[in-house]
Amino acid sequence: MSEDALLWLVVIGAIGATYLWRLLGVLLSRQVNPESDFFQWITCVSYAMLAGLIARMVLLPVGPLTEVSLWIRLSGMAVGLTVFFLLGRRVLTGVGAGLAVFVTLVAYT
């Protein structure tokens, strides 16, 4: 088998593997109730993991983040939490706002 044919076989295999799982997800998602207790638990766990990771980055920074002052890290976190609660508990909006404040303070102080 030539090298080109082998590469095409690998690409087609990867595409097949990816779309197989997507198809199974679509077929099984019809039977899933997103308001069930299990999915509420998953939501809580994901929020807790995100909060834990952010708290760890703020309180126990590693690498280049150690050079950033604690007040800058706390300011970004405070703004993120405030936006999260004021704008209807939207995680992406809160994280984005906190990140924007953090980047701005790092760039201009």
HUVENGI-V226194 format. One record per run of one state. SS is the DSSP state (2 for helix, 1 for strand, 0 for the rest). FROM is the first residue (numbers start at 1). TO is the last residue. Records with the same first field share a line. If there is no record, write none. Layout:
SS->FROM-TO, FROM-TO
This chain:
0->1-2, 30-36, 60-62, 68-69, 87-90, 109-109
2->3-29, 37-59, 63-67, 70-86, 91-108
